[in-house]
């Protein structure tokens, strides 16, 4: 059994010290709760509502900088997937997610699909999302808007991901009373159609007038929500995601006919 947690933090632009403290507190709490995999929000290190590229650049961190080193030192045996504002070695800014534990940083993923004004700040990533061999098994990584492209979770499932960790910042959208956020519905569909686990960590609070969905959700391989809320935790069996059968005669991956698509 694997204990998965999402810490729905409220990072703030212009408060890197406070953001660092909040992420480290979340890592410490997860370790105390014997969590195996922790997901933190998108851009947890910097906040999201940048005035412009210059402000984002002032808050960005390189992958070999002190922030990720602090996360590594704090993690121990805990696997952490955390969003951060990356200053690339090429001088570009990236909306990135790190996969790490106490042994070091194992992967950096740069968000492929940029949402709205992110295009004015970030450069899109140009490499496929990784499947990282971790202590809890093969973990795929996406960031927010990536999840709305069905090809992305499907590609991770095809490459063996049993769980997909997704740091997000979901702006609050209007919806009919009683309905789930549309982003949560898409996440449930991605889990069900690929028979993978999803751990989606949203953010909280209001930042520079922008309200957030606070839609943190942990979803099993059948597409059902098994954990939600600001400190979502669920005990899961990632190995169940290896079974892609949905009936005696159907398999969600083997039944594909890509030559016709």
Long-range contacts (C-beta under 8 A, 24 or more apart in sequence): 1-235, 1-236, 1-237, 2-36, 2-37, 2-136, 2-137, 2-163, 2-235, 2-236, 2-237, 2-238, 3-33, 3-34, 3-35, 3-36, 3-37, 3-233, 3-234, 3-235, 3-236, 4-35, 4-36, 4-37, 4-38, 4-39, 4-136, 4-163, 4-197, 4-199, 4-218, 4-227, 4-233, 4-234, 4-235, 4-236, 5-30, 5-33, 5-35, 5-37, 5-38, 5-39, 5-231, 5-232, 5-233, 5-234, 6-38, 6-39, 6-40, 6-199, 6-200, 6-201, 6-202, 6-216, 6-217, 6-218, 6-227, 6-231, 6-232, 7-38, 7-39, 7-40, 7-41, 7-201, 7-230, 7-231, 8-41, 8-201, 8-202, 8-203, 8-204, 8-214, 8-216, 8-229, 8-230, 8-231, 8-232, 9-40, 9-41, 9-44, 9-203, 9-204, 10-203, 10-204, 10-205, 10-207, 11-41, 11-43, 11-44, 11-45, 11-46, 11-47, 11-48, 11-203, 11-207, 12-47, 12-205, 12-207, 13-46, 13-47, 13-48, 13-49, 13-50, 13-51, 13-55, 13-59, 13-207, 13-208, 14-47, 14-55, 14-59, 15-47, 16-45, 16-46, 16-59, 19-44, 19-45, 19-46, 19-47, 20-45, 20-67, 20-70, 23-71, 23-82, 24-70, 24-71, 24-74, 27-71, 27-74, 27-75, 27-78, 27-80, 28-74, 29-231, 30-78, 30-80, 31-74, 31-75, 31-76, 31-78, 33-233, 35-78, 35-233, 36-78, 36-79, 36-135, 36-136, 37-78, 37-79, 37-80, 37-81, 37-134, 37-136, 37-139, 37-163, 37-165, 37-199, 38-78, 38-79, 38-80, 38-81, 39-80, 39-81, 39-82, 39-165, 39-166, 39-167, 39-199, 39-200, 39-201, 40-80, 40-81, 40-82, 40-83, 40-167, 40-201, 41-83, 41-167, 41-168, 41-169, 41-201, 41-202, 41-203, 42-83, 42-95, 42-97, 42-111, 42-143, 42-144, 42-167, 42-168, 42-169, 42-203, 43-83, 43-84, 43-85, 43-95, 43-167, 43-169, 44-82, 44-83, 44-84, 44-167, 44-203, 45-82, 45-83, 45-84, 45-85, 46-84, 46-85, 47-207, 48-169, 48-203, 48-207, 48-210, 49-207, 49-208, 49-209, 49-210, 50-121, 52-120, 52-121, 53-93, 53-120, 53-121, 56-85, 56-93, 56-121, 56-122, 57-87, 57-93, 59-85, 60-85, 60-86, 60-87, 60-93, 61-85, 61-86, 61-87, 62-86, 62-87, 62-88, 62-89, 63-96, 63-98, 63-105, 63-108, 68-98, 68-100, 68-105, 71-98, 71-100, 72-100, 72-101, 72-102, 72-103, 72-104, 72-105, 73-102, 75-100, 75-101, 75-102, 76-101, 76-102, 77-101, 77-102, 77-135, 78-102, 79-134, 79-135, 79-136, 79-139, 81-139, 81-141, 81-165, 81-167, 81-199, 82-167, 83-143, 83-167, 86-110, 88-123, 92-122, 92-123, 93-121, 93-122, 93-123, 94-122, 94-123, 94-125, 95-122, 95-143, 96-125, 96-143, 97-141, 97-143, 97-165, 97-167, 99-130, 99-132, 99-134, 99-139, 99-141, 99-165, 101-134, 101-135, 106-132, 106-134, 107-132, 107-141, 109-141, 109-142, 109-143, 111-143, 111-144, 111-145, 111-146, 112-143, 112-146, 112-152, 113-145, 113-146, 113-148, 113-149, 113-152, 114-145, 115-144, 115-145, 128-155, 129-155, 129-156, 131-156, 131-159, 131-160, 131-161, 136-163, 136-238, 137-162, 137-163, 137-238, 137-239, 138-162, 138-163, 139-163, 139-164, 139-165, 140-164, 140-165, 140-196, 141-165, 141-166, 142-166, 143-167, 143-168, 144-168, 144-169, 144-170, 147-183, 147-186, 147-187, 147-190, 147-200, 148-183, 148-186, 150-190, 150-193, 153-190, 153-191, 153-194, 153-196, 153-198, 154-193, 154-194, 156-194, 156-196, 157-194, 157-195, 157-196, 157-253, 158-253, 161-196, 161-241, 162-196, 162-197, 162-238, 162-239, 162-241, 162-242, 163-196, 163-197, 163-198, 163-199, 163-236, 163-238, 163-241, 164-190, 164-196, 164-197, 164-198, 164-199, 165-199, 165-201, 166-198, 166-199, 166-200, 166-201, 167-201, 168-200, 168-201, 168-202, 168-203, 168-215, 169-202, 169-203, 169-212, 170-202, 170-203, 170-212, 170-213, 170-215, 171-210, 171-211, 171-212, 171-213, 172-211, 172-212, 172-213, 173-213, 181-213, 181-215, 183-213, 183-215, 184-215, 184-217, 184-225, 187-217, 187-219, 188-217, 188-219, 188-223, 188-224, 188-225, 189-223, 191-219, 191-220, 191-221, 191-222, 191-223, 192-221, 192-222, 192-223, 193-223, 193-252, 194-252, 194-253, 195-221, 195-222, 195-241, 195-243, 195-244, 195-246, 195-252, 196-221, 196-241, 197-221, 197-236, 197-238, 197-241, 201-232, 204-230
